[in-house]
Amino acid sequence: MFKSKLFISLMTFIFFMILTSIIKNQTRLLEKNIVKANNEINIIKFDLYETQLDYYYLSSPEVLISRINEFSSENYVAMDHSKIYLNIQDFLNEKYKSTKKFNEKKK
């Protein structure tokens, strides 16, 4: 009786020791993968930040004007903000207004 209780206790202890070791190793591997993924994310975020800075600089009006003057022989004129439409509906509304005015003047 005593030996069977001791044997069962030892087997349970050994089982939980092995199970704890396996879980700890799996957790360590997961943590390493998480750290690696976080490092890759940080690198990509930094590249995105640099790319956005380049875009904002290169698309600024002063830089665009200087590049056009440097590489092109054509003369470009800046467009009024009133001629830039944010969507097709604004354009169609303006077109309808102008044709209506023209038709009214014609009569």
C-alpha positions as CSV (number, residue, x, y, z in Angstrom):
1,M,0.0,0.0,0.0
2,F,2.7,2.4,1.0
3,K,4.8,1.5,-2.0
4,S,1.9,2.0,-4.4
5,K,1.2,5.5,-3.0
6,L,4.8,6.4,-3.2
7,F,5.1,5.1,-6.8
8,I,1.9,7.0,-7.9
9,S,3.2,10.2,-6.2
10,L,6.6,9.9,-7.9
11,M,5.1,9.2,-11.3
12,T,2.7,12.2,-10.9
13,F,5.7,14.4,-9.9
14,I,7.8,13.2,-12.8
15,F,4.9,13.7,-15.2
16,F,4.3,17.3,-14.1
17,M,8.1,18.0,-14.2
18,I,8.2,16.9,-17.8
19,L,5.0,18.7,-18.7
20,T,6.3,21.9,-17.1
21,S,9.6,21.6,-19.0
22,I,7.8,21.2,-22.3
23,I,5.4,24.1,-21.7
24,K,8.3,26.3,-20.7
25,N,10.3,25.5,-23.8
26,Q,7.3,26.2,-26.0
27,T,6.7,29.5,-24.3
28,R,10.3,30.5,-24.8
29,L,10.1,29.7,-28.5
30,L,6.9,31.8,-28.8
31,E,8.5,34.7,-27.0
32,K,11.5,34.6,-29.4
33,N,9.1,34.6,-32.4
34,I,7.2,37.5,-30.9
35,V,10.4,39.5,-30.4
36,K,11.5,38.7,-33.9
37,A,8.2,39.8,-35.3
38,N,8.2,43.0,-33.3
39,N,11.7,43.9,-34.6
40,E,10.5,43.3,-38.2
41,I,7.5,45.5,-37.5
42,N,9.7,48.3,-36.1
43,I,11.9,48.1,-39.2
44,I,8.9,48.3,-41.5
45,K,7.4,51.2,-39.6
46,F,10.7,53.1,-39.8
47,D,10.9,52.5,-43.6
48,L,7.3,53.7,-43.9
49,Y,8.2,56.9,-41.9
50,E,11.2,57.6,-44.2
51,T,9.1,56.9,-47.3
52,Q,6.4,59.3,-46.1
53,L,9.0,62.0,-45.4
54,D,10.4,61.5,-48.9
55,Y,6.9,61.7,-50.4
56,Y,6.0,64.9,-48.6
57,Y,9.3,66.5,-49.6
58,L,9.2,65.5,-53.2
59,S,5.6,66.3,-53.7
60,S,5.8,69.8,-52.2
61,P,5.0,72.6,-54.7
62,E,8.4,74.2,-54.5
63,V,10.2,71.0,-55.3
64,L,7.8,70.1,-58.1
65,I,8.2,73.6,-59.6
66,S,12.0,73.4,-59.5
67,R,12.0,69.9,-61.0
68,I,9.6,71.0,-63.8
69,N,11.8,74.0,-64.6
70,E,14.9,71.9,-64.5
71,F,13.9,69.0,-66.6
72,S,11.2,70.4,-68.9
73,S,11.2,73.1,-71.5
74,E,7.4,73.6,-71.4
75,N,5.9,76.4,-69.3
76,Y,3.3,75.2,-66.8
77,V,0.8,77.5,-65.1
78,A,-0.6,76.8,-61.7
79,M,-4.2,75.9,-61.5
80,D,-6.7,77.8,-59.4
81,H,-8.1,75.9,-56.4
82,S,-11.6,76.7,-57.7
83,K,-10.9,74.5,-60.8
84,I,-10.0,71.4,-58.7
85,Y,-12.9,69.1,-57.9
86,L,-12.9,66.7,-55.0
87,N,-15.3,64.3,-56.6
88,I,-17.3,63.7,-59.8
89,Q,-20.5,65.0,-58.3
90,D,-19.0,68.4,-57.7
91,F,-17.8,68.5,-61.3
92,L,-21.2,67.5,-62.7
93,N,-22.9,70.1,-60.5
94,E,-20.6,72.8,-61.8
95,K,-21.0,71.7,-65.4
96,Y,-24.8,71.8,-65.0
97,K,-24.6,75.3,-63.6
98,S,-22.4,76.6,-66.4
99,T,-24.5,75.1,-69.2
100,K,-27.7,76.4,-67.5
101,K,-26.2,79.9,-67.4
102,F,-25.1,79.7,-71.0
103,N,-28.5,78.6,-72.1
104,E,-30.2,81.4,-70.2
105,K,-27.9,84.0,-71.8
106,K,-28.6,82.6,-75.3
107,K,-32.4,83.1,-74.9
